[in-house]
């Protein structure tokens, strides 16, 4: 069935003007058999996650519905996602299918497309969720996941963060938020695991009924600083549990930034050395 049917139309919508959704919908991705010219239905998948994201951004008003961009387990897409603005107030979910399926940055990107998943350019609009994905960036500079827009990106279940030359999780804009909603895995090092700057916020959603979010570190990944809050960036991470070891400093907070762990203990984050406060930065 063509995706156009969800709009009550008789044609596909890959080249149509902006149209409003009237139900939840899935845009399918297959990096082996798909094509950028396909309509994204189950029998006619897109080639890249970015093909579906561009279709959603350019052609759809998702209203209050959920759009799932569905990948195939075990397939890795080397075409990064750059998000500007979604129309509507619903949710866009990127699901890589798990079992090693994911998105990898090729390492030769424009200044704005800095990682496998990046946002830039204004207000994000809809909520954005990534789940069942392995994100890695083998390039010389960039991120695994960075929110540079006003709006919220969520880390859902089944996410694995591979190596990144800069940060694995970053919020870098006033009003930019990365919300950690489920357990995840770190399977490689970076300059920073968490990075908040210029008014960005990284926050966990633990605490309900005593629930904590568990981060599992595989091997002994190395970080310059596991957590870096600078230039007015903030972190609220009081309900995290870290299992495994890491090398490097645990944190740095440079005023007027803050890192709230709920305990204030220097060993809250993994690492082989303590933390640093500069210019009135807070850690508590």
C-alpha positions as CSV (number, residue, x, y, z in Angstrom):
1,X,0.0,0.0,0.0
2,X,1.4,3.4,-0.9
3,X,2.1,5.8,1.9
4,X,-0.1,8.3,0.1
5,X,-3.1,6.3,1.3
6,X,-2.6,7.6,4.8
7,X,-3.6,11.0,3.5
8,X,-6.7,9.7,1.7
9,X,-4.8,10.2,-1.6
10,X,-4.6,7.9,-4.6
11,X,-0.9,8.4,-5.2
12,X,2.5,8.2,-3.4
13,X,3.8,11.2,-1.6
14,X,7.5,11.3,-2.2
15,X,7.2,14.3,-4.5
16,X,4.0,15.8,-3.2
17,X,3.4,19.1,-1.5
18,X,3.0,19.3,2.3
19,X,0.2,16.9,3.5
20,X,-1.3,16.2,6.9
21,X,-1.2,12.8,8.4
22,X,-4.4,11.3,9.7
23,X,-2.8,8.3,11.5
24,X,0.4,6.8,12.7
25,X,2.7,5.6,9.8
26,X,5.9,3.8,9.2
27,X,8.5,4.7,6.6
28,X,10.7,1.6,5.8
29,X,14.4,1.5,5.1
30,X,16.5,-1.2,3.5
31,X,20.1,-0.4,2.7
32,X,20.4,-3.4,0.4
33,X,17.2,-3.5,-1.6
34,X,15.8,0.0,-1.1
35,X,15.9,3.1,-3.3
36,X,15.7,6.8,-2.6
37,X,13.0,7.0,-5.2
38,X,10.8,4.4,-3.5
39,X,7.8,5.6,-1.5
40,X,8.9,4.1,1.8
41,X,6.1,1.5,2.2
42,X,7.0,-2.0,3.4
43,X,7.2,-3.3,-0.2
44,X,9.0,-0.3,-1.5
45,X,11.5,0.8,1.1
46,X,13.8,3.8,1.0
47,X,17.6,3.2,0.8
48,X,18.7,5.4,3.7
49,X,17.2,6.7,7.0
50,X,17.9,10.2,5.7
51,X,15.6,9.5,2.7
52,X,12.7,9.0,5.1
53,X,13.7,11.9,7.3
54,X,13.9,14.2,4.3
55,X,10.5,13.0,3.1
56,X,9.0,13.7,6.5
57,X,10.6,17.2,6.8
58,X,9.9,18.3,3.2
59,X,6.4,16.8,2.5
60,X,4.5,15.9,5.7
61,X,2.7,17.6,8.5
62,X,2.7,14.8,11.1
63,X,0.2,16.7,13.3
64,X,0.1,14.8,16.6
65,X,0.8,11.3,15.2
66,X,3.9,9.1,15.4
67,X,6.1,8.4,12.4
68,X,8.5,5.4,12.7
69,X,11.5,5.2,10.4
70,X,12.1,1.5,10.5
71,X,15.4,-0.2,9.6
72,X,16.4,-3.8,9.2
73,X,18.3,-5.6,12.0
74,X,22.0,-5.9,11.3
75,X,22.1,-3.3,8.4
76,X,24.4,-0.3,8.9
77,X,23.5,2.9,7.0
78,X,26.6,5.1,6.2
79,X,24.4,8.1,5.3
80,X,24.0,10.4,8.3
81,X,20.8,12.1,9.3
82,X,20.5,15.9,9.4
83,X,17.3,17.2,10.9
84,X,16.2,20.8,10.6
85,X,12.4,21.1,11.4
86,X,9.5,18.8,11.5
87,X,5.9,20.1,10.9
88,X,3.5,19.1,13.7
89,X,3.7,18.3,17.4
90,X,3.9,14.5,17.2
91,X,6.8,12.1,17.4
92,X,9.4,10.8,14.9
93,X,11.1,7.6,15.9
94,X,14.2,6.2,14.2
95,X,14.4,2.4,14.9
96,X,17.4,0.7,13.4
97,X,16.1,-2.7,14.1
98,X,18.7,-3.7,16.7
99,X,21.2,-6.7,16.4
100,X,24.0,-4.4,15.2
101,X,21.8,-2.3,13.0
102,X,22.7,1.3,13.1
103,X,24.0,4.5,11.5
104,X,27.6,5.4,10.9
105,X,29.1,8.8,9.9
106,X,31.4,8.5,6.9
107,X,33.6,11.2,8.5
108,X,33.5,13.7,5.6
109,X,30.5,15.9,6.5
110,X,29.5,19.5,6.2
111,X,29.9,21.6,9.4
112,X,26.3,21.1,10.3
113,X,26.0,17.4,9.6
114,X,28.4,16.5,12.4
115,X,27.4,12.9,13.2
116,X,25.2,10.0,12.4
117,X,22.3,11.9,13.8
118,X,22.4,15.7,14.0
119,X,20.0,18.6,14.3
120,X,20.6,22.2,13.2
121,X,18.6,25.1,11.9
122,X,16.0,26.2,14.3
123,X,13.0,24.7,16.2
124,X,12.9,20.9,16.0
125,X,9.1,20.8,16.2
126,X,8.1,17.2,16.9
127,X,9.8,15.1,19.4
128,X,12.5,12.9,18.0
129,X,13.4,9.4,19.4
130,X,16.2,7.0,18.5
131,X,16.0,3.4,19.6
132,X,17.6,0.0,18.7
133,X,20.5,1.8,17.0
134,X,24.2,1.6,17.1
135,X,25.7,5.0,16.4
136,X,29.3,5.5,15.5
137,X,31.5,8.2,13.9
138,X,34.9,7.0,12.7
139,X,35.7,10.5,11.2
140,X,38.2,13.0,12.4
141,X,35.7,15.3,14.0
142,X,32.0,15.1,15.1
143,X,29.5,13.4,17.2
144,X,27.3,10.3,17.5
145,X,24.2,12.3,18.4
146,X,23.9,16.1,18.7
147,X,20.9,18.3,19.2
148,X,21.6,21.8,18.0
149,X,17.9,22.8,17.7
150,X,15.3,24.1,20.1
151,X,13.4,21.0,21.0
152,X,13.8,17.5,22.4
153,X,15.7,14.4,21.3
154,X,15.1,11.2,23.3
155,X,17.5,8.2,23.7
156,X,15.1,5.2,23.9
157,X,15.8,1.5,24.4
158,X,18.5,-0.5,22.7
159,X,20.9,2.3,21.8
160,X,24.7,1.6,21.6
161,X,27.2,4.5,21.3
162,X,30.3,3.6,19.4
163,X,33.5,5.7,19.0
164,X,33.2,9.5,18.2
165,X,36.1,12.0,17.8
166,X,34.2,14.7,19.8
167,X,31.1,13.7,21.9
168,X,28.8,10.8,21.9
169,X,25.8,12.7,23.3
170,X,25.6,16.5,22.9
171,X,23.1,19.3,23.4
172,X,24.5,22.5,21.9
173,X,21.9,25.3,21.6
174,X,19.6,27.4,23.8
175,X,16.5,25.2,24.3
176,X,18.2,22.1,23.0
177,X,17.5,19.0,25.1
178,X,18.6,15.4,25.1
179,X,16.4,13.2,27.3
180,X,17.7,9.8,28.4
181,X,14.7,7.5,28.9
182,X,16.1,4.0,28.9
183,X,19.2,1.9,29.5
184,X,22.0,2.1,26.9
185,X,25.5,0.9,26.1
186,X,28.9,2.6,25.5
187,X,31.1,0.5,23.2
188,X,33.8,3.0,22.3
189,X,35.6,6.1,23.5
190,X,35.3,9.8,22.6
191,X,36.6,13.2,23.8
192,X,33.4,13.5,25.9
193,X,30.5,11.1,26.5
194,X,28.2,13.9,27.6
195,X,28.7,17.5,26.3
196,X,26.4,20.4,26.9
197,X,27.1,24.0,25.7
198,X,25.4,27.3,25.1
199,X,22.2,26.6,27.0
200,X,21.8,22.9,26.1
201,X,20.5,20.4,28.6
202,X,21.0,16.6,29.0
203,X,18.6,15.0,31.5
204,X,17.5,11.6,32.6
205,X,13.9,10.5,33.3
206,X,14.7,8.1,36.1
207,X,13.3,8.3,39.6
208,X,9.8,6.9,39.0
209,X,9.2,4.3,41.7
210,X,12.9,4.3,42.4
211,X,13.8,3.3,38.9
212,X,17.3,4.1,37.7
213,X,18.8,4.2,34.2
214,X,21.7,1.8,33.6
215,X,24.6,2.6,31.3
216,X,26.8,-0.4,30.5
217,X,30.4,0.3,29.4
218,X,32.0,-2.4,27.3
219,X,35.8,-2.7,27.6
220,X,37.5,0.3,29.1
221,X,36.7,3.2,26.7
222,X,38.8,6.4,27.1
223,X,37.4,9.9,27.4
224,X,39.2,13.2,28.0
225,X,36.2,14.1,30.2
226,X,33.2,11.7,30.6
227,X,30.9,14.7,31.2
228,X,31.6,18.3,30.1
229,X,29.3,21.2,30.8
230,X,30.5,24.6,29.5
231,X,29.2,27.9,28.1
232,X,26.0,27.7,30.0
233,X,25.2,24.1,29.3
234,X,23.6,22.0,32.1
235,X,23.1,18.3,33.0
236,X,20.5,16.8,35.3
237,X,21.5,13.2,35.8
238,X,20.6,12.1,39.3
239,X,19.2,8.7,38.5
240,X,22.0,7.1,36.5
241,X,23.9,3.9,37.3
242,X,27.1,3.2,35.4
243,X,28.4,-0.4,35.1
244,X,31.9,-1.0,33.9
245,X,35.1,1.1,33.7
246,X,36.4,4.1,31.7
247,X,39.7,5.9,31.5
248,X,40.1,9.7,31.8
249,X,38.7,12.5,33.9
250,X,35.2,12.1,35.2
251,X,33.8,15.6,34.6
252,X,34.5,19.2,34.0
253,X,32.1,22.1,34.7
254,X,32.9,25.6,33.5
255,X,30.8,28.5,34.8
256,X,28.0,29.3,34.5
257,X,27.3,25.7,33.7
258,X,26.2,23.0,36.1
259,X,26.2,19.2,36.5
260,X,23.6,17.8,39.0
261,X,24.2,14.2,40.0
262,X,22.1,14.2,43.2
263,X,25.0,13.1,45.2
264,X,27.9,15.4,44.4
265,X,30.4,12.6,44.8
266,X,33.4,12.9,42.6
267,X,33.2,9.2,41.5
268,X,29.6,9.3,40.2
269,X,30.7,9.2,36.6
270,X,33.1,6.5,35.4
271,X,36.7,7.4,34.9
272,X,40.2,6.9,36.2
273,X,40.7,10.5,37.5
274,X,38.6,13.1,39.3
275,X,36.8,16.2,38.0
276,X,37.5,19.9,37.6
277,X,35.5,23.0,38.3
278,X,36.5,26.2,36.4
279,X,35.2,29.8,36.6
280,X,32.3,29.1,38.9
281,X,31.1,25.9,37.4
282,X,28.8,23.8,39.6
283,X,28.9,20.1,40.4
284,X,26.5,18.8,43.0
